[in-house]
Amino acid sequence: MAAYLSMGEAHRRIADYLSRVADSISSSDGAALASLLAVSFAQSSAPLSDALSAFPDFPRLAADRYPHLSDLLTPLLRAIHSHSLRRFADAYSSFEKAANAFLQEFRNWETPWAMEAMHTVALEIRLLAEKADRELATSGKNPDKLQAAGSFLMKVFGALAVKGPKRIGALYVTCQLFKIYFRLGTVHLCRSVIRSIETARNFEFEDFPVKDKVTYMYYTGRLEVFNENFLVADQKLTYALTHCNPQYESNLRRILKFLIPVKLSIGVLPRITLLERYNLLEYADVVTSLKRGDLRLLRQALERHEDQFLKSGVYLVLEKLELQVYQRLVKKIHIIQRQKEPAKAHQIKLEVVVKALKWLEIDMDVDEVECIMACLIYKNLIKGYFAHKSKVLVLSKQDPFPKLNGKPV
Amino acid sequence: MDLLEDDDEFEEFEIDQGMHRFVSVPLFCSFVADDPEWDDKEEGNEAVQQWEDDWDDDDVNDDFSLQLRKELESNSSKN
């Protein structure tokens, strides 16, 4: 609870804050400005919030003292005030006004000295919009602030993704946009920013800050998973994994959550120690099912973790592992047969596969199994041909079960 | 669409690593800008080494394979 605050003291605190903002701008101190714009770090600005409550005439104070900055300062104070009262939709609207005024100023500054402050604004507007939307949704109103924050950030992106020294800050804003688009389920909007980042002639991707590159590769890697471009997804997510700050375990885990299904789909398995280390044991049975050729186990694992896999969008990727599991099962049947009767090992009766599946409690007749085997041959998971009449799969004597070797099925 | 949570949202990296020109300690935040651990070494995180691509061997002595063998042999005796 705020202690009693005299008008004089409240006035002094607000004036102090305003002068620090104005000073940081006139002295081009980007770091100081950034921290002053971080309105949602409430604990830090509590003395200021109390002062704003005690001195309701604060908008005039800003306008009188700093008329040239009042478009920025007045809504900024309102945003801090509303935020401290937990009126987030109001706080968002005020902050958006301040953000627009700030962007206006930022465009006119030739050097990127205020980049950190611009990034703080980009982060803050997203976080505030999320809080505002939560509040609006709870009171039955249309939660449209996050979308509005996305529009604002597109303007920021436009101001940064140009030739010149400000471009280095564009990737950070791109990542904020990704977070918004993924949250809103409008990932198709990522495309135009990606094109702008990846087709730049005058700026090497490698020159962006590491943390932004890692975040960018995580999100674009996920997009490639959705598009089933597993090779590109592998590249991007592996880049993110390699360069991610090891202290951010939760981010490593997020990367792995998508990289594991991608790797599985190209025939590379994670070690169980990796799954244990990052608490991704929902993949353990999937891995075992591939090793064994245990179709039943794969289906059980998918069923058990269905909600989770669907939510992350990897369910379909995992479902497609069935073909690899079939391949493994047929290979095991072949090896077992070879040990018993080497001369006939390359002939697999479809009936035998039916029996094996029945043992795994999967009911399939010979025709269905033939269909699956045809698919395996077509996908180059099995080399061989059918003797249709005798219902026998005849395996090639050379490399009958080609490995994926890092290629997608 | 649940706006309240998104487990898969990437956590913000607080430290402006790789952007030394702008690095500084924000007045109001308690984290430190100095992060010697994250030196972005070429070989990357240990997790990068934790994969196997030679798992698809000819070994059929695991429990699953032994049971499969038993099953297939009982079949062939029936036929």
Chai-1 contact restraints between the chains, C-beta under 6 A:
chainA,res_idxA,chainB,res_idxB,connection_type,confidence,min_distance_angstrom,max_distance_angstrom,comment,restraint_id
A,A31,B,S24,contact,1.0,0.0,6.0,A-B,restraint_1
A,S35,B,P26,contact,1.0,0.0,6.0,A-B,restraint_2
A,S35,B,L27,contact,1.0,0.0,6.0,A-B,restraint_3
A,S35,B,F28,contact,1.0,0.0,6.0,A-B,restraint_4
A,F41,B,F28,contact,1.0,0.0,6.0,A-B,restraint_5
A,S44,B,F28,contact,1.0,0.0,6.0,A-B,restraint_6
A,M115,B,F22,contact,1.0,0.0,6.0,A-B,restraint_7
A,E116,B,F22,contact,1.0,0.0,6.0,A-B,restraint_8
A,D133,B,L3,contact,1.0,0.0,6.0,A-B,restraint_9
A,K179,B,E9,contact,1.0,0.0,6.0,A-B,restraint_10
A,R183,B,D6,contact,1.0,0.0,6.0,A-B,restraint_11
A,G185,B,M1,contact,1.0,0.0,6.0,A-B,restraint_12
A,P209,B,G18,contact,1.0,0.0,6.0,A-B,restraint_13
A,P209,B,M19,contact,1.0,0.0,6.0,A-B,restraint_14
A,V210,B,Q17,contact,1.0,0.0,6.0,A-B,restraint_15
A,V210,B,G18,contact,1.0,0.0,6.0,A-B,restraint_16
A,V210,B,D40,contact,1.0,0.0,6.0,A-B,restraint_17
A,K211,B,F13,contact,1.0,0.0,6.0,A-B,restraint_18
A,K211,B,Q17,contact,1.0,0.0,6.0,A-B,restraint_19
A,T215,B,F10,contact,1.0,0.0,6.0,A-B,restraint_20
A,Y218,B,F10,contact,1.0,0.0,6.0,A-B,restraint_21
A,L241,B,A47,contact,1.0,0.0,6.0,A-B,restraint_22
A,L241,B,V48,contact,1.0,0.0,6.0,A-B,restraint_23
A,T242,B,G44,contact,1.0,0.0,6.0,A-B,restraint_24
A,T242,B,V48,contact,1.0,0.0,6.0,A-B,restraint_25
A,H243,B,D40,contact,1.0,0.0,6.0,A-B,restraint_26
A,N245,B,W38,contact,1.0,0.0,6.0,A-B,restraint_27
A,P246,B,N45,contact,1.0,0.0,6.0,A-B,restraint_28
A,Q247,B,E37,contact,1.0,0.0,6.0,A-B,restraint_29
A,S250,B,E11,contact,1.0,0.0,6.0,A-B,restraint_30
A,N251,B,F10,contact,1.0,0.0,6.0,A-B,restraint_31
A,N251,B,E11,contact,1.0,0.0,6.0,A-B,restraint_32
A,R254,B,D8,contact,1.0,0.0,6.0,A-B,restraint_33
A,V268,B,W51,contact,1.0,0.0,6.0,A-B,restraint_34
A,V268,B,D53,contact,1.0,0.0,6.0,A-B,restraint_35
A,L269,B,E52,contact,1.0,0.0,6.0,A-B,restraint_36
A,L269,B,W55,contact,1.0,0.0,6.0,A-B,restraint_37
A,P270,B,W51,contact,1.0,0.0,6.0,A-B,restraint_38
A,R271,B,Q50,contact,1.0,0.0,6.0,A-B,restraint_39
A,L274,B,Q50,contact,1.0,0.0,6.0,A-B,restraint_40
A,K291,B,W55,contact,1.0,0.0,6.0,A-B,restraint_41
A,R292,B,F64,contact,1.0,0.0,6.0,A-B,restraint_42
A,D294,B,F64,contact,1.0,0.0,6.0,A-B,restraint_43
A,S312,B,D8,contact,1.0,0.0,6.0,A-B,restraint_44
A,K332,B,V60,contact,1.0,0.0,6.0,A-B,restraint_45
A,K332,B,S65,contact,1.0,0.0,6.0,A-B,restraint_46
A,I335,B,D58,contact,1.0,0.0,6.0,A-B,restraint_47
A,I335,B,V60,contact,1.0,0.0,6.0,A-B,restraint_48
A,I336,B,V60,contact,1.0,0.0,6.0,A-B,restraint_49
A,I336,B,R69,contact,1.0,0.0,6.0,A-B,restraint_50
A,K355,B,N75,contact,1.0,0.0,6.0,A-B,restraint_51
A,W359,B,E71,contact,1.0,0.0,6.0,A-B,restraint_52
A,K403,B,D56,contact,1.0,0.0,6.0,A-B,restraint_53
